């Protein structure tokens, strides 16, 4: 791993992630009765839980409104959920102010045009291999895993290991 990425990752106090294409593979499936289905990766969920154990805040900002996303956020204990958001940078700045941190202490994970402004502002900007070119070129890091397939977990592990918090939050699994 590039030493510059590790330096950026060790400063992170807040991870903000998009949903479709990041926490999911980007597909939205509608059932016969109008119900919406999304596919979340269980390893991403544990990664976010590990961040929270390490006192690293987690927020979700998504352009779409979805009951499924609200349910997933609740399941993961993420109260900072912003749906139907067209100006992600505005919410990014609101969260920086709310948590009294600097943009350099924020990791933002995004994959599409709407994510470019917060990617450019974040201390650690992350995208996924299946993102649009403009998002990938705005990122400091492109994950090896695709969105909805463990990309968020990859970022969580990087932050925890870079900041020296990995053993403290995962030690119980190795006994």
C-alpha positions as CSV (number, residue, x, y, z in Angstrom):
1,X,0.0,0.0,0.0
2,X,1.2,3.5,-0.9
3,X,2.6,5.3,2.2
4,X,0.6,8.4,1.2
5,X,-2.6,6.5,1.4
6,X,-1.7,5.1,4.8
7,X,-1.0,8.6,6.1
8,X,-4.3,9.8,4.9
9,X,-6.1,6.7,6.3
10,X,-4.6,7.1,9.8
11,X,-6.2,10.6,10.2
12,X,-9.8,9.4,9.5
13,X,-12.4,10.1,12.2
14,X,-15.5,9.9,9.9
15,X,-16.3,7.6,7.0
16,X,-19.1,8.7,4.7
17,X,-20.4,6.3,2.1
18,X,-22.8,6.3,-0.8
19,X,-25.2,3.4,-1.2
20,X,-26.0,2.3,-4.7
21,X,-22.7,1.1,-6.3
22,X,-20.8,1.2,-3.0
23,X,-22.8,-0.6,-0.3
24,X,-24.6,-2.4,-3.0
25,X,-23.6,-3.6,-6.5
26,X,-25.7,-0.8,-8.0
27,X,-28.6,-2.9,-9.1
28,X,-32.1,-2.1,-7.9
29,X,-34.6,-4.9,-8.2
30,X,-38.4,-4.2,-8.1
31,X,-40.8,-7.0,-7.2
32,X,-44.3,-7.5,-8.5
33,X,-45.8,-5.5,-5.7
34,X,-43.5,-2.6,-6.0
35,X,-41.1,-3.7,-3.3
36,X,-37.5,-2.8,-3.7
37,X,-34.6,-5.2,-3.3
38,X,-30.9,-4.3,-2.9
39,X,-28.0,-6.6,-2.2
40,X,-25.7,-5.7,0.7
41,X,-22.4,-7.4,1.5
42,X,-22.3,-8.8,5.1
43,X,-18.5,-8.1,5.3
44,X,-19.1,-4.5,4.6
45,X,-21.5,-4.4,7.5
46,X,-19.0,-5.9,9.9
47,X,-16.4,-3.5,8.7
48,X,-18.7,-0.5,9.5
49,X,-19.4,-2.1,12.9
50,X,-15.7,-2.4,13.6
51,X,-15.2,1.3,12.7
52,X,-17.9,2.3,15.2
53,X,-16.2,0.1,17.9
54,X,-13.0,2.1,17.2
55,X,-14.9,5.4,17.8
56,X,-14.8,6.3,14.1
57,X,-18.1,7.8,13.0
58,X,-20.1,6.5,10.0
59,X,-22.5,8.3,7.8
60,X,-24.5,7.4,4.7
61,X,-25.4,9.9,2.0
62,X,-27.5,8.7,-0.9
63,X,-29.4,10.5,-3.7
64,X,-32.2,8.0,-3.6
65,X,-34.8,7.4,-0.8
66,X,-35.3,3.8,0.1
67,X,-36.9,1.9,3.0
68,X,-34.4,-0.8,2.4
69,X,-31.5,1.6,3.1
70,X,-33.2,2.9,6.2
71,X,-33.6,-0.6,7.4
72,X,-29.9,-1.5,6.7
73,X,-28.7,1.7,8.4
74,X,-30.8,1.0,11.5
75,X,-29.5,-2.6,11.5
76,X,-26.0,-1.3,11.5
77,X,-26.7,1.4,14.1
78,X,-26.0,4.2,11.7
79,X,-28.1,7.2,12.7
80,X,-26.4,9.7,10.3
81,X,-28.4,8.7,7.2
82,X,-29.2,11.3,4.6
83,X,-31.5,10.1,1.8
84,X,-32.9,11.9,-1.2
85,X,-29.8,14.1,-1.2
86,X,-28.9,16.0,-4.4
87,X,-26.1,18.1,-2.9
88,X,-23.8,15.6,-1.1
89,X,-21.1,18.3,-0.5
90,X,-23.6,20.3,1.5
91,X,-24.2,17.3,3.8
92,X,-20.5,16.5,3.9
93,X,-19.8,20.0,5.2
94,X,-22.6,19.8,7.7
95,X,-21.1,16.5,9.1
96,X,-17.7,18.1,9.3
97,X,-19.1,20.9,11.4
98,X,-21.4,18.6,13.5
99,X,-18.5,16.3,14.5
100,X,-16.0,19.2,14.8
101,X,-13.5,17.7,12.5
102,X,-11.6,18.8,9.4
103,X,-12.2,17.6,5.8
104,X,-8.8,15.8,6.0
105,X,-10.3,13.6,8.8
106,X,-13.1,12.4,6.4
107,X,-13.0,9.4,4.2
108,X,-15.7,9.6,1.4
109,X,-16.5,6.6,-0.8
110,X,-18.4,7.3,-4.0
111,X,-18.8,6.0,-7.5
112,X,-20.7,8.5,-9.7
113,X,-20.9,12.1,-10.9
114,X,-22.9,13.2,-7.8
115,X,-20.0,12.1,-5.6
116,X,-17.2,14.1,-7.2
117,X,-17.5,17.2,-5.1
118,X,-17.2,15.4,-1.7
119,X,-14.5,13.1,-3.2
120,X,-12.5,16.2,-4.0
121,X,-13.0,17.6,-0.5
122,X,-12.2,14.4,1.5
123,X,-8.9,13.7,3.2
124,X,-9.2,10.1,1.9
125,X,-11.3,9.9,-1.3
126,X,-12.1,6.3,-2.4
127,X,-13.8,4.9,-5.4
128,X,-14.5,1.4,-6.7
129,X,-13.3,-0.2,-10.0
130,X,-16.8,-0.2,-11.4
131,X,-17.3,3.5,-10.8
132,X,-17.6,6.1,-13.6
133,X,-14.2,7.4,-14.8
134,X,-14.7,10.9,-13.4
135,X,-15.2,9.4,-9.9
136,X,-12.2,7.1,-10.2
137,X,-10.0,10.0,-11.3
138,X,-11.2,12.1,-8.3
139,X,-10.1,9.4,-5.8
140,X,-6.9,8.9,-3.9
141,X,-7.6,5.1,-3.8
142,X,-9.6,2.7,-6.0
143,X,-10.5,-0.5,-4.1
144,X,-9.6,-3.9,-5.5
145,X,-13.1,-5.1,-4.6
146,X,-16.2,-3.9,-6.5
147,X,-19.1,-1.9,-4.9
148,X,-21.4,-4.2,-3.0
149,X,-18.8,-6.9,-3.0
150,X,-16.6,-6.0,0.0
151,X,-15.2,-2.6,-1.2
152,X,-16.4,-0.8,2.0
153,X,-14.8,-3.6,4.2
154,X,-11.5,-3.1,2.3
155,X,-11.6,0.6,3.3
156,X,-12.6,0.0,6.9
157,X,-9.8,-2.5,7.3
158,X,-7.3,0.0,5.8
159,X,-8.4,2.8,8.2
160,X,-8.3,0.5,11.3
161,X,-4.9,-1.0,10.4
162,X,-3.4,2.4,9.4
163,X,-4.6,4.1,12.7
164,X,-3.3,1.2,14.9
165,X,-6.9,0.3,16.0
166,X,-7.2,-3.0,14.3
167,X,-6.0,-5.3,17.2
168,X,-8.2,-3.4,19.7
169,X,-11.4,-4.0,17.8
170,X,-10.7,-7.4,16.3
171,X,-8.7,-9.1,19.1
172,X,-11.6,-11.0,20.5
173,X,-12.0,-12.9,17.1
174,X,-8.5,-14.4,17.4
175,X,-8.7,-15.9,20.9
